[in-house]
Amino acid sequence: MTDFQNYIAGQWVASSSGAWFENRNPADTSDLIGRFPRSSADDVNRAVASAAKGFAAWKAVPAPARGDVLRRVGDILTARKEELADLMTREMGKPLAETRGDVQEGIDTAYYAGTMGRQLFGKTVPSELNNKWAMSFRRPIGVCGLVTPFNFPLAIPTWKSFPALLCGNSVVFKPAEDVPHTVAVLVEILLEAGVHPEAVQLVHGLGEEVGAALVSHPDVPVISFTGSTATGSIIGETCGRMHKRLSLEMGGKNAQIVLDDANLDLALEGVLWGAFGTTGQRCTATSRLILQDGIHDRFLDRLVAAASKLRLGDGRQAGIDVGPVIHAESLANVERYVDIGRAAGNSLSTGGARATGGDLDKGWFFQPTIFAGVKQGDRLEQEEIFGPVLSVIRVSDADEAFRVNNGVKYGLSSSLYTSNVNLAFRALNELDNGITYVNAPTIGAEAHMPFGGVKQTGNGHREGGWEVYDFYSETKVGYVDYSGRLQRAQIDNY
Ligand code: UN1
């Protein structure tokens, strides 16, 4: 049994309470990865106090030099990619090909951050008065609290921490209690690469305890959260009351639309990957399939046949397509939605039960599940499930498909399969999502592009790409008047 620790004030330490929680492999619950500190507000307070000192030291390092450190982080992640992928699959369950992709997303984010060290641009613009300069530039903000989910154990913590650090902030990680090992290794890597030892802190524990203490701490002016819309609302209330800067990435109910003129082979591969990749546990997962009348029946037949052939199992074994869901509650939640679908009269085309037999009995496996005959407004069509359940909705034309796509409270990603270029561009304009893919599935965002959603998926910020650097820095404006006399803006020249 391995006991893992927090990283607080430059030391690896147990929680002050001495309490622990266990981390087990979701594909084989007898496989205990280790015990992690079940920390308290006390631990958070010490981490934040140290992070404030770390901020003072780290912001004094020039941004290009901070970029050099982030580039070294990318090098170390590259060297340790295989080892990380293995430990991530062990604690999270998705197949190795996917955890390798997750690490690669971290590597891409690190190298992108490296380049941003020399590109934290401000603007210099003409003043309305002579002999006066007007310019804007960026300053770091302070201690950033980063609350991260289980489904991308590495990529999402890197999306948040790398730009935060590059901008000169310090960070306190609160990783999901299902995947604490991955962030522990990430912290080791940040330190090895040369991040100031107090600019990064790691406090393990539960959302209600550690997460709540971090979010409500008066000396943490920035919070970034990825997780459920329900938790995001609670965090939003606290941050609103305390005037904190907050980035929220929350639920999705993403749809793939397949029109009669689509390449059906391509659309089939897309929906299998979008709906059942990561066992449906992505914010970007395809959970609705909107099929036009003309292809509905034959596409559904092919899809059901292909979905029932997906190979479930331990993601660390070769040939596995779909891993387990993350834990018992998640499995129970998926079962509840299957009951909801049945009760609503939706027709179960495949799946609908736990996957059992042999090694599958050791973990939290659920069959890839497809409901057909789902109507707009049904709960299966409206609510995020975060598991391997796909709802199929029949429509008569593109207009109806777009209306169905937009008829949910979420707005992360959408996908349209068509060969009609006019409809493709209409979709980009008319689908109410932060990301729309044409002839590609609802998943597959790239690290150098802004990532996020509209409506109740987010609160207007974006991760990734250039935009996230606005979130982690404050704009400062400077005027230098070298005229030697009082010049009155808005008055003297008008
Ligand atoms: C998420 O779904 O939580 O686009 C993040 C994708 C990944 C990131 C997803 N690159 O599916």
Residues whose N, C-alpha, C, O or C-beta is under 5 A from the ligand:
A	BS01	UN1	R282 C283 T284 I443 G444 A445
